Amino acid sequence: MGDLFFADRFPFIDLNSGGSVAGYIANTKTILSQVNDTTKIIPGHGDLMDKAGLQRFLAMMEQTLVEVQAMKTQGLSADQAVAKGLSAQWKKWSWNFITEEKWIRTLYQA
């Protein structure tokens, strides 16, 4: 899957070149509909995965998007959302390329 799938890590969505969080989520759902429980998935970054790993990745994107949208609805600025951070369950998804801050800022623009 190349850089469409970052195993257990926040992904890079190139918003400046026309990418979108909604499109990324939709593409991930399309791929999920084409694999089964025995499919081996090669991510662009991270260990070999399976359908469950890709489902976990999708759940992270959808759930963190809901968290950030809730912050926006509460009137928090992007900086305030970064300061608040995501729920503890997502802390381990941060990595040197896409940190929690970068992921929140990406979702904030969704």
N, C-alpha and C positions, 0 to 999 in steps of 0.2 A: 504493500500500500504506500510505500514511500512516506513522504512527509504529510500525508493525509492522516496518518495515525502515529501518535506519540504514546507508546505504551505506559500507562499509569503516570502520565505527565500532562501538564497543560499544553495545548497545541499553539502553534503559530497560525494566526489567521491574518492574511495580508489585506487589511482594510484599505490601505492606500492604493492597492492595485485592483480594487473591485471585489475582493473577497468579503464575505459576510458571515456572521455567526449563524444566522438562519440557514444560509446555504451550506455551511459546513455540517450543521446538524442534519439537514436533509440528505446530504450525500452520505453521511455515516449510516443513516437509516436505510438508504438504498442498498448499501453494501451489506448491511445486516440481513436484508431480505434475500440476499444471494448466497449466503453461506449457511453451513449447518454445523452441528455440534462436533464434527470431526475435522472441519476445515482448520488448517494451520495458517495463521495470518502473520506476515512479516511486516513489522512496523518500520517506519523510517528511523525511529529511535527507540531503544529498549529491547527487551527480550521477546522471543517468539511468543505469540499470543494465539488465542482461540476465540470462538464466538463470545464466550463469557467475558473475556477481556475487552472485546470491542463493545459489548453491552455496558460494561462498567465505565468505559470511556464516554459513551453516549450519556449515561446517567449523570456523570460528573458535569458534562457540558450543560445539560438541561437544568440540573439542580443549582449549579453555580449561577447560571443565567437568572433563574428565579430569585436567588439571593440578591444579586446586584440590581435587578429591576425593582425589588422591594426597597432597597436603599435609595434608589432614584425617586421612587414614589414618596418616600419619607422626606424628600427634599435634600438629601445628602449630595454634596458635590463629589466629583471623582476623587479629589484629594481626601475628603472625609470618608468615602467608601474604602479607599486604600487603608486609611488609618484604622478603620473598624475591622477590616479583613473579612475573610470568608470563615465559615464554620470550621471547627477544628478538624473535621474529617477530611478536609481538602488540603491541609498543610503539607502533607507528604507529596502532593502532586507538583509542587513548586520545584523548579530546577534552574540551572545556571542560565539557560537561554530564555525561558518563559517563567519568570518568577510569579508569585502570587500577585504582586503589584501590577505587572504587565498584563496578566490575565484579567484582573479586575478592570483595568483601563480598557481592554479590548471589549469586555462585556458591557461596560458602561456606554460604549458607543453603539451598541446593538440596537 
